């Protein structure tokens, strides 16, 4: 059985969504981010990213991590590429060319998009979005995201999906990175194809089921 370490209110949501798309049986171990706890080292603290038992899984202390019948992997986007490759089906690349494109889009999201989009979501998570520093952070993040939105908008002028003519793990991975920027309406207003594509990704039953569990999770 696939074990996913991490709460749904984290990057682990990407892996829970992927597992749901694939119809996998999953054991969920709800590891909480240490930054969300007053004292992660308190003996009564819930299992978190600084807990010794979790650090045995991922010594870097980040979620998510998975254990797939003894294979331990970290890095959420790489985990999804692995799951697609292992289980196949329409979400997986169907040729070496598609595999190259899936990898390209995933690495692009990780290196060119997420460094900016994560600043957006953290500003809101930390409740500083209306402060002077928070507003500066959001302005700089939007500036950094504009080229990515423009590139994806141009691609979607000619295609409904990122790779081939179907929803794939590339769409899932990139959509999860763009989800962090959903508060920034002006970016999506300027890129209607991106907004429509993200809506298609998020209309999938597996995404809705994952987000329902996330919403019910303790904040």
Rosetta blueprint (number, residue, H / E / L):
1 X L
2 X E
3 X E
4 X E
5 X E
6 X L
7 X L
8 X L
9 X L
10 X L
11 X L
12 X H
13 X H
14 X H
15 X H
16 X H
17 X H
18 X H
19 X H
20 X H
21 X H
22 X H
23 X L
24 X L
25 X L
26 X E
27 X E
28 X E
29 X E
30 X L
31 X L
32 X E
33 X L
34 X H
35 X H
36 X H
37 X L
38 X L
39 X L
40 X L
41 X L
42 X L
43 X L
44 X L
45 X L
46 X L
47 X L
48 X E
49 X L
50 X L
51 X L
52 X H
53 X H
54 X H
55 X H
56 X L
57 X L
58 X L
59 X L
60 X L
61 X L
62 X L
63 X L
64 X L
65 X E
66 X E
67 X E
68 X E
69 X L
70 X L
71 X E
72 X E
73 X E
74 X E
75 X L
76 X H
77 X H
78 X H
79 X H
80 X H
81 X H
82 X H
83 X H
84 X H
85 X H
86 X H
87 X H
88 X L
89 X L
90 X L
91 X L
92 X L
93 X L
94 X L
95 X L
96 X H
97 X H
98 X H
99 X H
100 X H
101 X H
102 X H
103 X H
104 X H
105 X H
106 X H
107 X H
108 X H
109 X H
110 X H
111 X H
112 X H
113 X H
114 X H
115 X H
116 X H
117 X H
118 X H
119 X H
120 X H
121 X H
122 X H
123 X H
124 X H
125 X H
126 X L
127 X L
128 X L
129 X L
130 X L
131 X L
132 X H
133 X H
134 X H
135 X H
136 X H
137 X H
138 X H
139 X H
140 X H
141 X H
142 X H
143 X H
144 X H
145 X H
146 X H
147 X H
148 X H
149 X H
150 X H
151 X H
152 X H
153 X H
154 X H
155 X H
156 X H
157 X L
158 X L
159 X L
160 X L
161 X L
162 X L
163 X L
164 X L
165 X L
166 X L
167 X L
168 X L
169 X H
170 X H
171 X H
172 X H
173 X H
174 X H
175 X H
176 X H
177 X H
178 X H
179 X H
180 X L
181 X L
182 X L
183 X L
184 X L
185 X H
186 X H
187 X H
188 X H
189 X H
190 X L
191 X L
192 X H
193 X H
194 X H
195 X H
196 X H
197 X H
198 X H
199 X H
200 X H
201 X H
202 X H
203 X L
204 X L
205 X H
206 X H
207 X H
208 X H
209 X H
210 X H
211 X H
212 X H
213 X H
214 X H
215 X H
216 X H
217 X L
218 X L
219 X L
